[in-house]
Amino acid sequence: MQHLIFVYGTLRENQSNHHFLAGAEFLGMYKTQPEYTLYDLGAYPAVVKGSDVVFGELYLVDDATLVQLDRLEDVPIEYRREQLETPFGRAWIYLYQDAARLDVILSSGDWNQRNKR
């Protein structure tokens, strides 16, 4: 089975965990509706429900890749998966669950722009 996934941080192209998507089909760039907020946790980002847009990439992945991504994102402990509407269909997004750790908002909504503040 194939799954649409929206990635916004270390899984994006040229980021540290992009190799997990080596066999995935890149569908395009996407900017969410203003329903989320992106945070910087240092080594990786966190997204929670909010009122900002988040920039990322959409991929088509198989079951095995989705299982690997769930393991990487520590589902259901650190992150949970929810779906969002995209021009390509409903896609999974990983939402962070430990609100107490959230401090630094990336107002650009773009993990790739984090060092340009």
LUMKEKE-161738 format. One record per residue (C-alpha): residue number from 0; residue in three letters; chain; x, y, z. Coordinates in steps of 0.001 Angstrom, whole numbers, plus 500000, padded with zeros to 6 digits. Each point is the difference from the previous one (the first is absolute). Last residue first. Layout:
LUMKEKE-161738
NUM/ALA/A/X/Y/Z
...
//
This chain:
LUMKEKE-161738
116/ARG/A/517084/534320/511836
115/LYS/A/501650/498276/497045
114/ASN/A/500988/496844/501861
113/ARG/A/496423/498716/500140
112/GLN/A/499255/500557/496278
111/ASN/A/500008/496285/499049
110/TRP/A/497527/499326/502828
109/ASP/A/497456/502292/498292
108/GLY/A/497006/501414/501875
107/SER/A/501693/503402/499853
106/SER/A/498896/500556/503609
105/LEU/A/502273/497224/501218
104/ILE/A/498768/499903/503588
103/VAL/A/502597/499299/502697
102/ASP/A/498457/498628/503208
101/LEU/A/498307/496636/499769
100/ARG/A/501215/497424/502533
99/ALA/A/496845/500236/502179
98/ALA/A/497819/499354/496930
97/ASP/A/501147/496361/499822
96/GLN/A/497829/498500/497201
95/TYR/A/501542/501007/496679
94/LEU/A/497937/499551/496853
93/TYR/A/501182/497848/497090
92/ILE/A/498067/500679/496787
91/TRP/A/498280/497361/497865
90/ALA/A/498535/501031/496676
89/ARG/A/496437/500222/498659
88/GLY/A/499996/500731/496275
87/PHE/A/502555/501465/497567
86/PRO/A/498709/503600/500352
85/THR/A/500403/499488/503753
84/GLU/A/497578/499207/502830
83/LEU/A/501524/499068/503337
82/GLN/A/500250/496689/501810
81/GLU/A/501251/499261/503472
80/ARG/A/503010/498027/501235
79/ARG/A/501170/500222/503590
78/TYR/A/503373/501114/501284
77/GLU/A/502109/499420/503130
76/ILE/A/498299/496834/501305
75/PRO/A/497691/498724/497239
74/VAL/A/502072/499955/497794
73/ASP/A/503739/500407/500712
72/GLU/A/500626/502185/496912
71/LEU/A/502693/497621/498714
70/ARG/A/497813/496969/500749
69/ASP/A/497008/501558/498236
68/LEU/A/502296/500826/497063
67/GLN/A/501183/496384/499771
66/VAL/A/496380/498729/500056
65/LEU/A/499099/502530/497274
64/THR/A/502941/498748/497927
63/ALA/A/498803/496397/500267
62/ASP/A/496431/500939/499048
61/ASP/A/501053/501868/496838
60/VAL/A/500693/503713/499626
59/LEU/A/498649/502807/497784
58/TYR/A/501683/503253/500920
57/LEU/A/498917/503561/500727
56/GLU/A/502452/502713/500979
55/GLY/A/499964/502722/502599
54/PHE/A/498978/503479/501046
53/VAL/A/497900/500612/503113
52/VAL/A/497272/502654/500202
51/ASP/A/499074/501617/503292
50/SER/A/496980/499853/502328
49/GLY/A/500680/497083/502315
48/LYS/A/499846/496230/500223
47/VAL/A/503472/498679/500729
46/VAL/A/503152/499581/497935
45/ALA/A/503385/499098/501442
44/PRO/A/503414/500479/498476
43/TYR/A/503315/498135/500277
42/ALA/A/503474/500301/501481
41/GLY/A/499195/503180/501920
40/LEU/A/496346/499650/500991
39/ASP/A/498897/502708/497536
38/TYR/A/496235/500466/499916
37/LEU/A/497519/500132/497105
36/THR/A/496390/501064/500604
35/TYR/A/496986/498516/498219
34/GLU/A/496580/500896/498548
33/PRO/A/500857/502807/497561
32/GLN/A/499437/497673/496973
31/THR/A/503053/497987/499176
30/LYS/A/502657/500976/497459
29/TYR/A/500947/497241/497560
28/MET/A/502949/499076/497804
27/GLY/A/499614/497169/497547
26/LEU/A/499265/496353/499314
25/PHE/A/503309/498363/500933
24/GLU/A/499685/496223/499568
23/ALA/A/501548/498014/502826
22/GLY/A/502877/497536/499705
21/ALA/A/502621/502237/501660
20/LEU/A/497473/501400/502506
19/PHE/A/501885/498795/503090
18/HIS/A/503093/501643/498452
17/HIS/A/498384/503391/500742
16/ASN/A/500924/499602/503666
15/SER/A/502783/502633/500251
14/GLN/A/498551/502627/497634
13/ASN/A/500818/500636/496322
12/GLU/A/496429/499140/498932
11/ARG/A/497545/500024/502894
10/LEU/A/499958/497212/502608
9/THR/A/501718/502198/502592
8/GLY/A/497141/502492/499992
7/TYR/A/496649/500561/498278
6/VAL/A/498877/496657/498568
5/PHE/A/496498/499421/498623
4/ILE/A/499231/496340/499312
3/LEU/A/497739/498369/497442
2/HIS/A/499667/496255/500487
1/GLN/A/500228/497106/497521
0/MET/A/498864/496443/500709
//
